[in-house]
Amino acid sequence: MLTIPPKVTPRAFERLAEIGAASQGKALRVAVEGGGCSGFQYEIDLDDPKDDDLLLSENGETVVIDSVSLPFLADAVIDFSEELIGARFIIQNPNATSSCGCGTSFSM
């Protein structure tokens, strides 16, 4: 089965540059774990790339996704949003059939 890799928006890469992720030797790790109020939840953190990660890079900044999470994030868009309630990395996931109000938990 062919998995379409997620896309990362220029705005997300710009935010990584602003926080200096690459200068710290870190990448933005996006993972899917069991839990949350809808069955799965996104884990987003700065981390060191691992050997089996998919690396998505632009302008020296990198987003990494582990091989287990990749099928859950097929064709998703990783973006950065700044709103009145706060700023955060967000996932627009076409595979999610529903999500919670906070946007970090979803079901498939």
C-alpha positions as CSV (number, residue, x, y, z in Angstrom):
1,M,0.0,0.0,0.0
2,L,1.4,3.4,-1.0
3,T,1.3,6.0,1.7
4,I,1.2,9.6,0.6
5,P,3.6,11.5,3.0
6,P,2.3,14.5,4.9
7,K,3.0,18.0,3.7
8,V,4.5,20.8,5.9
9,T,3.4,24.3,5.2
10,P,6.0,27.1,4.8
11,R,4.4,28.8,7.9
12,A,5.3,25.7,10.0
13,F,8.9,25.7,8.7
14,E,9.1,29.4,9.4
15,R,8.0,28.9,13.0
16,L,10.6,26.2,13.4
17,A,13.2,28.6,12.2
18,E,11.9,31.3,14.7
19,I,12.3,29.0,17.6
20,G,15.8,27.9,16.5
21,A,15.1,24.1,16.2
22,A,17.8,23.4,13.7
23,S,20.4,25.5,15.7
24,Q,19.6,23.2,18.7
25,G,20.1,20.1,16.5
26,K,16.4,19.3,16.9
27,A,13.5,18.6,14.5
28,L,9.8,18.9,15.0
29,R,8.5,15.4,15.8
30,V,4.9,14.7,14.9
31,A,3.6,11.3,16.2
32,V,0.3,9.5,16.7
33,E,-0.3,7.7,19.9
34,G,-3.3,5.8,21.4
35,G,-5.3,7.8,23.9
36,G,-7.1,11.1,24.1
37,C,-10.8,11.6,24.2
38,S,-11.3,10.3,20.6
39,G,-9.0,7.3,20.5
40,F,-5.8,8.7,19.1
41,Q,-3.8,11.8,19.9
42,Y,-1.1,13.8,18.2
43,E,2.2,14.2,20.1
44,I,4.2,17.2,18.8
45,D,7.6,17.9,20.3
46,L,11.2,18.9,19.5
47,D,13.3,15.8,19.3
48,D,16.4,14.2,17.7
49,P,15.7,12.5,14.4
50,K,15.9,8.7,14.5
51,D,17.2,6.3,11.8
52,D,13.7,5.1,10.7
53,D,12.0,8.5,10.6
54,L,10.6,10.1,7.5
55,L,12.4,13.5,7.3
56,L,10.6,16.5,5.7
57,S,13.0,19.4,5.3
58,E,13.0,22.9,4.0
59,N,15.5,25.8,4.5
60,G,17.5,23.8,7.1
61,E,14.4,23.0,9.2
62,T,13.1,19.4,9.6
63,V,9.9,17.7,10.6
64,V,10.2,14.0,11.4
65,I,7.5,11.3,11.6
66,D,8.2,7.8,12.8
67,S,7.2,4.8,10.7
68,V,4.4,3.7,13.0
69,S,2.7,7.1,12.8
70,L,3.1,7.6,9.1
71,P,0.0,5.6,7.9
72,F,-2.1,7.7,10.3
73,L,-0.7,10.9,8.8
74,A,-0.9,10.0,5.2
75,D,-1.8,13.1,3.1
76,A,-2.1,15.3,6.2
77,V,-1.0,18.9,6.4
78,I,1.2,20.1,9.2
79,D,0.7,23.8,9.8
80,F,1.2,26.5,12.4
81,S,-1.6,28.7,13.6
82,E,-1.7,31.9,15.6
83,E,-5.1,32.8,17.1
84,L,-6.4,34.8,19.9
85,I,-6.4,31.7,22.1
86,G,-2.8,30.8,21.4
87,A,-0.3,29.7,18.8
88,R,0.3,26.0,18.0
89,F,1.3,23.5,15.4
90,I,-1.9,21.9,13.9
91,I,-2.6,18.8,11.9
92,Q,-5.2,18.8,9.1
93,N,-5.7,15.1,8.7
94,P,-8.0,13.8,5.9
95,N,-7.9,10.3,7.6
96,A,-9.6,11.5,10.8
97,T,-13.3,10.8,10.9
98,S,-13.8,13.0,14.0
99,S,-11.8,15.1,16.4
100,C,-12.2,16.7,19.7
101,G,-12.5,20.4,20.4
102,C,-8.8,20.9,21.3
103,G,-7.7,19.5,17.9
104,T,-5.1,17.1,19.4
105,S,-7.3,14.0,19.7
106,F,-9.0,12.2,16.8
107,S,-10.6,9.0,15.6
108,M,-10.3,7.0,12.4
